[in-house]
Amino acid sequence: MDILFLLIPISLIIMGVAIWVFLWAIRSGQFEDLEGPAHRILMDDDDPLIPRRPELKEDDE
């Protein structure tokens, strides 16, 4: 029974921290664009990740 006097305040503190983190995330805009990352993964990147070597021209041979 004595452990309840310790566990209840600790659980209330943890719950308060979780609510504070959730409210901070809402205010800082973490949930603004939920569909953007899902659409971004489907888009093709036109820029190659590996740069191409300069192609040899016929005059340089």
mmCIF file as Biopython writes it, N, C-alpha, C and O atoms, coordinates in Angstrom:
data_model
#
loop_
_atom_site.group_PDB
_atom_site.id
_atom_site.type_symbol
_atom_site.label_atom_id
_atom_site.label_alt_id
_atom_site.label_comp_id
_atom_site.label_asym_id
_atom_site.label_entity_id
_atom_site.label_seq_id
_atom_site.pdbx_PDB_ins_code
_atom_site.Cartn_x
_atom_site.Cartn_y
_atom_site.Cartn_z
_atom_site.occupancy
_atom_site.B_iso_or_equiv
_atom_site.auth_seq_id
_atom_site.auth_asym_id
_atom_site.pdbx_PDB_model_num
ATOM 1   N N  . MET A ? 1  ? 0.820  -1.192 0.000   1.0 0.0 1  A 1 
ATOM 2   C CA . MET A ? 1  ? 0.000  0.000  0.000   1.0 0.0 1  A 1 
ATOM 3   C C  . MET A ? 1  ? 0.861  1.252  0.000   1.0 0.0 1  A 1 
ATOM 4   O O  . MET A ? 1  ? 0.486  2.264  -0.592  1.0 0.0 1  A 1 
ATOM 5   N N  . ASP A ? 2  ? 2.014  1.193  0.659   1.0 0.0 2  A 1 
ATOM 6   C CA . ASP A ? 2  ? 2.888  2.365  0.718   1.0 0.0 2  A 1 
ATOM 7   C C  . ASP A ? 2  ? 3.452  2.713  -0.662  1.0 0.0 2  A 1 
ATOM 8   O O  . ASP A ? 2  ? 3.762  3.872  -0.935  1.0 0.0 2  A 1 
ATOM 9   N N  . ILE A ? 3  ? 3.582  1.708  -1.525  1.0 0.0 3  A 1 
ATOM 10  C CA . ILE A ? 3  ? 4.143  1.958  -2.856  1.0 0.0 3  A 1 
ATOM 11  C C  . ILE A ? 3  ? 3.209  2.824  -3.686  1.0 0.0 3  A 1 
ATOM 12  O O  . ILE A ? 3  ? 3.664  3.528  -4.588  1.0 0.0 3  A 1 
ATOM 13  N N  . LEU A ? 4  ? 1.912  2.787  -3.399  1.0 0.0 4  A 1 
ATOM 14  C CA . LEU A ? 4  ? 0.967  3.630  -4.137  1.0 0.0 4  A 1 
ATOM 15  C C  . LEU A ? 4  ? 1.246  5.111  -3.917  1.0 0.0 4  A 1 
ATOM 16  O O  . LEU A ? 4  ? 1.021  5.924  -4.815  1.0 0.0 4  A 1 
ATOM 17  N N  . PHE A ? 5  ? 1.730  5.466  -2.739  1.0 0.0 5  A 1 
ATOM 18  C CA . PHE A ? 5  ? 2.049  6.871  -2.465  1.0 0.0 5  A 1 
ATOM 19  C C  . PHE A ? 5  ? 3.228  7.346  -3.322  1.0 0.0 5  A 1 
ATOM 20  O O  . PHE A ? 5  ? 3.417  8.548  -3.512  1.0 0.0 5  A 1 
ATOM 21  N N  . LEU A ? 6  ? 4.003  6.419  -3.826  1.0 0.0 6  A 1 
ATOM 22  C CA . LEU A ? 6  ? 5.112  6.757  -4.708  1.0 0.0 6  A 1 
ATOM 23  C C  . LEU A ? 6  ? 4.704  6.645  -6.178  1.0 0.0 6  A 1 
ATOM 24  O O  . LEU A ? 6  ? 5.056  7.510  -6.980  1.0 0.0 6  A 1 
ATOM 25  N N  . LEU A ? 7  ? 3.970  5.596  -6.540  1.0 0.0 7  A 1 
ATOM 26  C CA . LEU A ? 7  ? 3.652  5.340  -7.940  1.0 0.0 7  A 1 
ATOM 27  C C  . LEU A ? 7  ? 2.630  6.320  -8.517  1.0 0.0 7  A 1 
ATOM 28  O O  . LEU A ? 7  ? 2.735  6.700  -9.683  1.0 0.0 7  A 1 
ATOM 29  N N  . ILE A ? 8  ? 1.658  6.728  -7.732  1.0 0.0 8  A 1 
ATOM 30  C CA . ILE A ? 8  ? 0.633  7.645  -8.247  1.0 0.0 8  A 1 
ATOM 31  C C  . ILE A ? 8  ? 1.236  9.005  -8.609  1.0 0.0 8  A 1 
ATOM 32  O O  . ILE A ? 8  ? 0.966  9.492  -9.707  1.0 0.0 8  A 1 
ATOM 33  N N  . PRO A ? 9  ? 2.035  9.645  -7.752  1.0 0.0 9  A 1 
ATOM 34  C CA . PRO A ? 9  ? 2.638  10.918 -8.182  1.0 0.0 9  A 1 
ATOM 35  C C  . PRO A ? 9  ? 3.596  10.764 -9.362  1.0 0.0 9  A 1 
ATOM 36  O O  . PRO A ? 9  ? 3.647  11.640 -10.225 1.0 0.0 9  A 1 
ATOM 37  N N  . ILE A ? 10 ? 4.347  9.677  -9.415  1.0 0.0 10 A 1 
ATOM 38  C CA . ILE A ? 10 ? 5.259  9.461  -10.545 1.0 0.0 10 A 1 
ATOM 39  C C  . ILE A ? 10 ? 4.463  9.304  -11.838 1.0 0.0 10 A 1 
ATOM 40  O O  . ILE A ? 10 ? 4.844  9.857  -12.870 1.0 0.0 10 A 1 
ATOM 41  N N  . SER A ? 11 ? 3.372  8.563  -11.790 1.0 0.0 11 A 1 
ATOM 42  C CA . SER A ? 11 ? 2.560  8.379  -12.994 1.0 0.0 11 A 1 
ATOM 43  C C  . SER A ? 11 ? 1.909  9.696  -13.422 1.0 0.0 11 A 1 
ATOM 44  O O  . SER A ? 11 ? 1.781  9.956  -14.618 1.0 0.0 11 A 1 
ATOM 45  N N  . LEU A ? 12 ? 1.503  10.520 -12.475 1.0 0.0 12 A 1 
ATOM 46  C CA . LEU A ? 12 ? 0.929  11.822 -12.824 1.0 0.0 12 A 1 
ATOM 47  C C  . LEU A ? 12 ? 1.975  12.739 -13.455 1.0 0.0 12 A 1 
ATOM 48  O O  . LEU A ? 12 ? 1.667  13.492 -14.379 1.0 0.0 12 A 1 
ATOM 49  N N  . ILE A ? 13 ? 3.193  12.678 -12.964 1.0 0.0 13 A 1 
ATOM 50  C CA . ILE A ? 13 ? 4.272  13.485 -13.546 1.0 0.0 13 A 1 
ATOM 51  C C  . ILE A ? 13 ? 4.569  13.018 -14.969 1.0 0.0 13 A 1 
ATOM 52  O O  . ILE A ? 13 ? 4.717  13.842 -15.872 1.0 0.0 13 A 1 
ATOM 53  N N  . ILE A ? 14 ? 4.654  11.720 -15.174 1.0 0.0 14 A 1 
ATOM 54  C CA . ILE A ? 14 ? 4.913  11.183 -16.513 1.0 0.0 14 A 1 
ATOM 55  C C  . ILE A ? 14 ? 3.779  11.542 -17.467 1.0 0.0 14 A 1 
ATOM 56  O O  . ILE A ? 14 ? 4.035  11.889 -18.620 1.0 0.0 14 A 1 
ATOM 57  N N  . MET A ? 15 ? 2.539  11.466 -17.010 1.0 0.0 15 A 1 
ATOM 58  C CA . MET A ? 15 ? 1.402  11.835 -17.834 1.0 0.0 15 A 1 
ATOM 59  C C  . MET A ? 15 ? 1.446  13.323 -18.178 1.0 0.0 15 A 1 
ATOM 60  O O  . MET A ? 15 ? 1.141  13.705 -19.308 1.0 0.0 15 A 1 
ATOM 61  N N  . GLY A ? 16 ? 1.818  14.158 -17.223 1.0 0.0 16 A 1 
ATOM 62  C CA . GLY A ? 16 ? 1.939  15.595 -17.475 1.0 0.0 16 A 1 
ATOM 63  C C  . GLY A ? 16 ? 3.018  15.900 -18.500 1.0 0.0 16 A 1 
ATOM 64  O O  . GLY A ? 16 ? 2.833  16.761 -19.360 1.0 0.0 16 A 1 
ATOM 65  N N  . VAL A ? 17 ? 4.148  15.199 -18.416 1.0 0.0 17 A 1 
ATOM 66  C CA . VAL A ? 17 ? 5.223  15.393 -19.396 1.0 0.0 17 A 1 
ATOM 67  C C  . VAL A ? 17 ? 4.763  14.952 -20.781 1.0 0.0 17 A 1 
ATOM 68  O O  . VAL A ? 17 ? 5.061  15.619 -21.772 1.0 0.0 17 A 1 
ATOM 69  N N  . ALA A ? 18 ? 4.042  13.841 -20.863 1.0 0.0 18 A 1 
ATOM 70  C CA . ALA A ? 18 ? 3.546  13.351 -22.157 1.0 0.0 18 A 1 
ATOM 71  C C  . ALA A ? 18 ? 2.565  14.344 -22.773 1.0 0.0 18 A 1 
ATOM 72  O O  . ALA A ? 18 ? 2.616  14.585 -23.979 1.0 0.0 18 A 1 
ATOM 73  N N  . ILE A ? 19 ? 1.687  14.915 -21.982 1.0 0.0 19 A 1 
ATOM 74  C CA . ILE A ? 19 ? 0.738  15.910 -22.485 1.0 0.0 19 A 1 
ATOM 75  C C  . ILE A ? 19 ? 1.479  17.166 -22.937 1.0 0.0 19 A 1 
ATOM 76  O O  . ILE A ? 19 ? 1.142  17.751 -23.966 1.0 0.0 19 A 1 
ATOM 77  N N  . TRP A ? 20 ? 2.493  17.581 -22.164 1.0 0.0 20 A 1 
ATOM 78  C CA . TRP A ? 20 ? 3.269  18.760 -22.538 1.0 0.0 20 A 1 
ATOM 79  C C  . TRP A ? 20 ? 3.999  18.535 -23.861 1.0 0.0 20 A 1 
ATOM 80  O O  . TRP A ? 20 ? 4.028  19.433 -24.702 1.0 0.0 20 A 1 
ATOM 81  N N  . VAL A ? 21 ? 4.592  17.350 -24.064 1.0 0.0 21 A 1 
ATOM 82  C CA . VAL A ? 21 ? 5.292  17.040 -25.312 1.0 0.0 21 A 1 
ATOM 83  C C  . VAL A ? 21 ? 4.301  17.014 -26.473 1.0 0.0 21 A 1 
ATOM 84  O O  . VAL A ? 21 ? 4.620  17.501 -27.558 1.0 0.0 21 A 1 
ATOM 85  N N  . PHE A ? 22 ? 3.121  16.465 -26.272 1.0 0.0 22 A 1 
ATOM 86  C CA . PHE A ? 22 ? 2.107  16.421 -27.316 1.0 0.0 22 A 1 
ATOM 87  C C  . PHE A ? 22 ? 1.663  17.826 -27.700 1.0 0.0 22 A 1 
ATOM 88  O O  . PHE A ? 22 ? 1.546  18.132 -28.886 1.0 0.0 22 A 1 
ATOM 89  N N  . LEU A ? 23 ? 1.415  18.678 -26.722 1.0 0.0 23 A 1 
ATOM 90  C CA . LEU A ? 23 ? 1.014  20.058 -27.013 1.0 0.0 23 A 1 
ATOM 91  C C  . LEU A ? 23 ? 2.133  20.832 -27.686 1.0 0.0 23 A 1 
ATOM 92  O O  . LEU A ? 23 ? 1.872  21.652 -28.566 1.0 0.0 23 A 1 
ATOM 93  N N  . TRP A ? 24 ? 3.375  20.586 -27.287 1.0 0.0 24 A 1 
ATOM 94  C CA . TRP A ? 24 ? 4.509  21.234 -27.936 1.0 0.0 24 A 1 
ATOM 95  C C  . TRP A ? 24 ? 4.589  20.823 -29.410 1.0 0.0 24 A 1 
ATOM 96  O O  . TRP A ? 24 ? 4.859  21.655 -30.277 1.0 0.0 24 A 1 
ATOM 97  N N  . ALA A ? 25 ? 4.351  19.536 -29.689 1.0 0.0 25 A 1 
ATOM 98  C CA . ALA A ? 25 ? 4.405  19.048 -31.061 1.0 0.0 25 A 1 
ATOM 99  C C  . ALA A ? 25 ? 3.305  19.681 -31.909 1.0 0.0 25 A 1 
ATOM 100 O O  . ALA A ? 25 ? 3.528  19.991 -33.079 1.0 0.0 25 A 1 
ATOM 101 N N  . ILE A ? 26 ? 2.142  19.871 -31.341 1.0 0.0 26 A 1 
ATOM 102 C CA . ILE A ? 26 ? 1.050  20.501 -32.079 1.0 0.0 26 A 1 
ATOM 103 C C  . ILE A ? 26 ? 1.388  21.964 -32.363 1.0 0.0 26 A 1 
ATOM 104 O O  . ILE A ? 26 ? 1.199  22.432 -33.486 1.0 0.0 26 A 1 
ATOM 105 N N  . ARG A ? 27 ? 1.880  22.683 -31.374 1.0 0.0 27 A 1 
ATOM 106 C CA . ARG A ? 27 ? 2.191  24.110 -31.549 1.0 0.0 27 A 1 
ATOM 107 C C  . ARG A ? 27 ? 3.361  24.344 -32.488 1.0 0.0 27 A 1 
ATOM 108 O O  . ARG A ? 27 ? 3.407  25.375 -33.161 1.0 0.0 27 A 1 
ATOM 109 N N  . SER A ? 28 ? 4.305  23.417 -32.552 1.0 0.0 28 A 1 
ATOM 110 C CA . SER A ? 28 ? 5.478  23.617 -33.404 1.0 0.0 28 A 1 
ATOM 111 C C  . SER A ? 28 ? 5.233  23.161 -34.842 1.0 0.0 28 A 1 
ATOM 112 O O  . SER A ? 28 ? 6.128  23.280 -35.679 1.0 0.0 28 A 1 
ATOM 113 N N  . GLY A ? 29 ? 4.053  22.645 -35.144 1.0 0.0 29 A 1 
ATOM 114 C CA . GLY A ? 29 ? 3.705  22.306 -36.520 1.0 0.0 29 A 1 
ATOM 115 C C  . GLY A ? 29 ? 4.129  20.920 -36.955 1.0 0.0 29 A 1 
ATOM 116 O O  . GLY A ? 29 ? 4.301  20.688 -38.152 1.0 0.0 29 A 1 
ATOM 117 N N  . GLN A ? 30 ? 4.304  20.000 -36.044 1.0 0.0 30 A 1 
ATOM 118 C CA . GLN A ? 30 ? 4.717  18.651 -36.413 1.0 0.0 30 A 1 
ATOM 119 C C  . GLN A ? 30 ? 3.636  17.895 -37.177 1.0 0.0 30 A 1 
ATOM 120 O O  . GLN A ? 30 ? 3.947  16.964 -37.920 1.0 0.0 30 A 1 
ATOM 121 N N  . PHE A ? 31 ? 2.384  18.276 -37.009 1.0 0.0 31 A 1 
ATOM 122 C CA . PHE A ? 31 ? 1.282  17.557 -37.638 1.0 0.0 31 A 1 
ATOM 123 C C  . PHE A ? 31 ? 0.641  18.370 -38.761 1.0 0.0 31 A 1 
ATOM 124 O O  . PHE A ? 31 ? -0.502 18.104 -39.134 1.0 0.0 31 A 1 
ATOM 125 N N  . GLU A ? 32 ? 1.358  19.358 -39.308 1.0 0.0 32 A 1 
ATOM 126 C CA . GLU A ? 32 ? 0.797  20.220 -40.339 1.0 0.0 32 A 1 
ATOM 127 C C  . GLU A ? 32 ? 0.588  19.475 -41.651 1.0 0.0 32 A 1 
ATOM 128 O O  . GLU A ? 32 ? -0.508 19.512 -42.210 1.0 0.0 32 A 1 
ATOM 129 N N  . ASP A ? 33 ? 1.610  18.803 -42.148 1.0 0.0 33 A 1 
ATOM 130 C CA . ASP A ? 33 ? 1.552  18.167 -43.459 1.0 0.0 33 A 1 
ATOM 131 C C  . ASP A ? 33 ? 1.708  16.660 -43.292 1.0 0.0 33 A 1 
ATOM 132 O O  . ASP A ? 33 ? 2.824  16.142 -43.272 1.0 0.0 33 A 1 
ATOM 133 N N  . LEU A ? 34 ? 0.599  15.973 -43.175 1.0 0.0 34 A 1 
ATOM 134 C CA . LEU A ? 34 ? 0.646  14.531 -42.975 1.0 0.0 34 A 1 
ATOM 135 C C  . LEU A ? 34 ? 0.754  13.764 -44.286 1.0 0.0 34 A 1 
ATOM 136 O O  . LEU A ? 34 ? 1.205  12.619 -44.292 1.0 0.0 34 A 1 
ATOM 137 N N  . GLU A ? 35 ? 0.343  14.384 -45.410 1.0 0.0 35 A 1 
ATOM 138 C CA . GLU A ? 35 ? 0.359  13.673 -46.683 1.0 0.0 35 A 1 
ATOM 139 C C  . GLU A ? 35 ? 1.617  13.965 -47.493 1.0 0.0 35 A 1 
ATOM 140 O O  . GLU A ? 35 ? 1.913  13.231 -48.436 1.0 0.0 35 A 1 
ATOM 141 N N  . GLY A ? 36 ? 2.353  14.997 -47.162 1.0 0.0 36 A 1 
ATOM 142 C CA . GLY A ? 36 ? 3.530  15.376 -47.935 1.0 0.0 36 A 1 
ATOM 143 C C  . GLY A ? 36 ? 4.576  14.286 -48.042 1.0 0.0 36 A 1 
ATOM 144 O O  . GLY A ? 36 ? 4.991  13.961 -49.155 1.0 0.0 36 A 1 
ATOM 145 N N  . PRO A ? 37 ? 5.028  13.700 -46.930 1.0 0.0 37 A 1 
ATOM 146 C CA . PRO A ? 37 ? 6.029  12.640 -47.042 1.0 0.0 37 A 1 
ATOM 147 C C  . PRO A ? 37 ? 5.531  11.417 -47.816 1.0 0.0 37 A 1 
ATOM 148 O O  . PRO A ? 37 ? 6.319  10.753 -48.488 1.0 0.0 37 A 1 
ATOM 149 N N  . ALA A ? 38 ? 4.254  11.119 -47.729 1.0 0.0 38 A 1 
ATOM 150 C CA . ALA A ? 38 ? 3.716  9.968  -48.462 1.0 0.0 38 A 1 
ATOM 151 C C  . ALA A ? 38 ? 3.741  10.221 -49.961 1.0 0.0 38 A 1 
ATOM 152 O O  . ALA A ? 38 ? 4.005  9.303  -50.738 1.0 0.0 38 A 1 
ATOM 153 N N  . HIS A ? 39 ? 3.468  11.461 -50.381 1.0 0.0 39 A 1 
ATOM 154 C CA . HIS A ? 39 ? 3.506  11.782 -51.806 1.0 0.0 39 A 1 
ATOM 155 C C  . HIS A ? 39 ? 4.940  11.954 -52.290 1.0 0.0 39 A 1 
ATOM 156 O O  . HIS A ? 39 ? 5.248  11.624 -53.435 1.0 0.0 39 A 1 
ATOM 157 N N  . ARG A ? 40 ? 5.810  12.461 -51.442 1.0 0.0 40 A 1 
ATOM 158 C CA . ARG A ? 40 ? 7.188  12.719 -51.824 1.0 0.0 40 A 1 
ATOM 159 C C  . ARG A ? 40 ? 7.935  11.430 -52.162 1.0 0.0 40 A 1 
ATOM 160 O O  . ARG A ? 40 ? 8.818  11.435 -53.020 1.0 0.0 40 A 1 
ATOM 161 N N  . ILE A ? 41 ? 7.590  10.329 -51.499 1.0 0.0 41 A 1 
ATOM 162 C CA . ILE A ? 41 ? 8.285  9.067  -51.764 1.0 0.0 41 A 1 
ATOM 163 C C  . ILE A ? 41 ? 7.901  8.504  -53.128 1.0 0.0 41 A 1 
ATOM 164 O O  . ILE A ? 41 ? 8.649  7.713  -53.703 1.0 0.0 41 A 1 
ATOM 165 N N  . LEU A ? 42 ? 6.739  8.906  -53.652 1.0 0.0 42 A 1 
ATOM 166 C CA . LEU A ? 42 ? 6.297  8.408  -54.944 1.0 0.0 42 A 1 
ATOM 167 C C  . LEU A ? 42 ? 6.860  9.213  -56.107 1.0 0.0 42 A 1 
ATOM 168 O O  . LEU A ? 42 ? 6.882  8.727  -57.238 1.0 0.0 42 A 1 
ATOM 169 N N  . MET A ? 43 ? 7.311  10.427 -55.849 1.0 0.0 43 A 1 
ATOM 170 C CA . MET A ? 43 ? 7.819  11.291 -56.911 1.0 0.0 43 A 1 
ATOM 171 C C  . MET A ? 43 ? 9.198  10.827 -57.362 1.0 0.0 43 A 1 
ATOM 172 O O  . MET A ? 43 ? 10.016 10.375 -56.561 1.0 0.0 43 A 1 
ATOM 173 N N  . ASP A ? 44 ? 9.433  10.949 -58.658 1.0 0.0 44 A 1 
ATOM 174 C CA . ASP A ? 44 ? 10.727 10.589 -59.222 1.0 0.0 44 A 1 
ATOM 175 C C  . ASP A ? 44 ? 11.656 11.790 -59.137 1.0 0.0 44 A 1 
ATOM 176 O O  . ASP A ? 44 ? 11.258 12.908 -59.463 1.0 0.0 44 A 1 
ATOM 177 N N  . ASP A ? 45 ? 12.865 11.569 -58.710 1.0 0.0 45 A 1 
ATOM 178 C CA . ASP A ? 45 ? 13.854 12.631 -58.691 1.0 0.0 45 A 1 
ATOM 179 C C  . ASP A ? 45 ? 14.523 12.683 -60.052 1.0 0.0 45 A 1 
ATOM 180 O O  . ASP A ? 45 ? 15.025 11.671 -60.544 1.0 0.0 45 A 1 
ATOM 181 N N  . ASP A ? 46 ? 14.532 13.851 -60.655 1.0 0.0 46 A 1 
ATOM 182 C CA . ASP A ? 46 ? 15.163 14.003 -61.959 1.0 0.0 46 A 1 
ATOM 183 C C  . ASP A ? 46 ? 16.675 14.138 -61.850 1.0 0.0 46 A 1 
ATOM 184 O O  . ASP A ? 46 ? 17.395 13.826 -62.798 1.0 0.0 46 A 1 
ATOM 185 N N  . ASP A ? 47 ? 17.154 14.593 -60.720 1.0 0.0 47 A 1 
ATOM 186 C CA . ASP A ? 47 ? 18.588 14.774 -60.546 1.0 0.0 47 A 1 
ATOM 187 C C  . ASP A ? 47 ? 19.231 13.437 -60.208 1.0 0.0 47 A 1 
ATOM 188 O O  . ASP A ? 47 ? 18.808 12.771 -59.263 1.0 0.0 47 A 1 
ATOM 189 N N  . PRO A ? 48 ? 20.247 13.033 -60.966 1.0 0.0 48 A 1 
ATOM 190 C CA . PRO A ? 48 ? 20.930 11.772 -60.625 1.0 0.0 48 A 1 
ATOM 191 C C  . PRO A ? 48 ? 21.772 11.949 -59.361 1.0 0.0 48 A 1 
ATOM 192 O O  . PRO A ? 48 ? 22.357 13.009 -59.138 1.0 0.0 48 A 1 
ATOM 193 N N  . LEU A ? 49 ? 21.825 10.927 -58.559 1.0 0.0 49 A 1 
ATOM 194 C CA . LEU A ? 49 ? 22.610 10.995 -57.337 1.0 0.0 49 A 1 
ATOM 195 C C  . LEU A ? 49 ? 24.099 10.892 -57.626 1.0 0.0 49 A 1 
ATOM 196 O O  . LEU A ? 49 ? 24.914 11.475 -56.911 1.0 0.0 49 A 1 
ATOM 197 N N  . ILE A ? 50 ? 24.464 10.140 -58.689 1.0 0.0 50 A 1 
ATOM 198 C CA . ILE A ? 50 ? 25.864 9.986  -59.063 1.0 0.0 50 A 1 
ATOM 199 C C  . ILE A ? 50 ? 26.116 10.895 -60.270 1.0 0.0 50 A 1 
ATOM 200 O O  . ILE A ? 50 ? 25.465 10.728 -61.301 1.0 0.0 50 A 1 
ATOM 201 N N  . PRO A ? 51 ? 27.031 11.836 -60.166 1.0 0.0 51 A 1 
ATOM 202 C CA . PRO A ? 51 ? 27.258 12.730 -61.310 1.0 0.0 51 A 1 
ATOM 203 C C  . PRO A ? 51 ? 27.842 11.960 -62.490 1.0 0.0 51 A 1 
ATOM 204 O O  . PRO A ? 51 ? 28.655 11.050 -62.321 1.0 0.0 51 A 1 
ATOM 205 N N  . ARG A ? 52 ? 27.415 12.341 -63.670 1.0 0.0 52 A 1 
ATOM 206 C CA . ARG A ? 52 ? 27.883 11.675 -64.876 1.0 0.0 52 A 1 
ATOM 207 C C  . ARG A ? 52 ? 29.264 12.184 -65.261 1.0 0.0 52 A 1 
ATOM 208 O O  . ARG A ? 52 ? 29.631 13.327 -64.989 1.0 0.0 52 A 1 
ATOM 209 N N  . ARG A ? 53 ? 30.020 11.292 -65.908 1.0 0.0 53 A 1 
ATOM 210 C CA . ARG A ? 53 ? 31.318 11.707 -66.435 1.0 0.0 53 A 1 
ATOM 211 C C  . ARG A ? 53 ? 31.083 12.535 -67.689 1.0 0.0 53 A 1 
ATOM 212 O O  . ARG A ? 53 ? 30.140 12.278 -68.438 1.0 0.0 53 A 1 
ATOM 213 N N  . PRO A ? 54 ? 31.917 13.504 -67.916 1.0 0.0 54 A 1 
ATOM 214 C CA . PRO A ? 54 ? 31.749 14.275 -69.159 1.0 0.0 54 A 1 
ATOM 215 C C  . PRO A ? 54 ? 31.943 13.350 -70.362 1.0 0.0 54 A 1 
ATOM 216 O O  . PRO A ? 54 ? 32.923 12.608 -70.437 1.0 0.0 54 A 1 
ATOM 217 N N  . GLU A ? 55 ? 31.017 13.404 -71.277 1.0 0.0 55 A 1 
ATOM 218 C CA . GLU A ? 55 ? 31.085 12.556 -72.455 1.0 0.0 55 A 1 
ATOM 219 C C  . GLU A ? 55 ? 32.150 13.081 -73.405 1.0 0.0 55 A 1 
ATOM 220 O O  . GLU A ? 55 ? 32.329 14.289 -73.565 1.0 0.0 55 A 1 
ATOM 221 N N  . LEU A ? 56 ? 32.837 12.161 -74.017 1.0 0.0 56 A 1 
ATOM 222 C CA . LEU A ? 56 ? 33.882 12.540 -74.952 1.0 0.0 56 A 1 
ATOM 223 C C  . LEU A ? 56 ? 33.264 13.019 -76.259 1.0 0.0 56 A 1 
ATOM 224 O O  . LEU A ? 56 ? 32.371 12.378 -76.814 1.0 0.0 56 A 1 
ATOM 225 N N  . LYS A ? 57 ? 33.744 14.130 -76.726 1.0 0.0 57 A 1 
ATOM 226 C CA . LYS A ? 57 ? 33.269 14.644 -78.004 1.0 0.0 57 A 1 
ATOM 227 C C  . LYS A ? 57 ? 34.113 14.027 -79.111 1.0 0.0 57 A 1 
ATOM 228 O O  . LYS A ? 57 ? 35.208 13.528 -78.854 1.0 0.0 57 A 1 
ATOM 229 N N  . GLU A ? 58 ? 33.617 14.057 -80.319 1.0 0.0 58 A 1 
ATOM 230 C CA . GLU A ? 58 ? 34.334 13.470 -81.434 1.0 0.0 58 A 1 
ATOM 231 C C  . GLU A ? 58 ? 35.616 14.254 -81.734 1.0 0.0 58 A 1 
ATOM 232 O O  . GLU A ? 58 ? 36.584 13.679 -82.232 1.0 0.0 58 A 1 
ATOM 233 N N  . ASP A ? 59 ? 35.633 15.546 -81.440 1.0 0.0 59 A 1 
ATOM 234 C CA . ASP A ? 59 ? 36.800 16.375 -81.717 1.0 0.0 59 A 1 
ATOM 235 C C  . ASP A ? 59 ? 37.935 16.095 -80.742 1.0 0.0 59 A 1 
ATOM 236 O O  . ASP A ? 59 ? 39.096 16.332 -81.077 1.0 0.0 59 A 1 
ATOM 237 N N  . ASP A ? 60 ? 37.633 15.593 -79.534 1.0 0.0 60 A 1 
ATOM 238 C CA . ASP A ? 60 ? 38.653 15.388 -78.505 1.0 0.0 60 A 1 
ATOM 239 C C  . ASP A ? 60 ? 39.445 14.117 -78.713 1.0 0.0 60 A 1 
ATOM 240 O O  . ASP A ? 60 ? 40.485 13.953 -78.076 1.0 0.0 60 A 1 
ATOM 241 N N  . GLU A ? 61 ? 39.017 13.223 -79.558 1.0 0.0 61 A 1 
ATOM 242 C CA . GLU A ? 61 ? 39.681 11.932 -79.720 1.0 0.0 61 A 1 
ATOM 243 C C  . GLU A ? 61 ? 40.976 12.034 -80.392 1.0 0.0 61 A 1 
ATOM 244 O O  . GLU A ? 61 ? 41.647 11.023 -80.595 1.0 0.0 61 A 1 
#
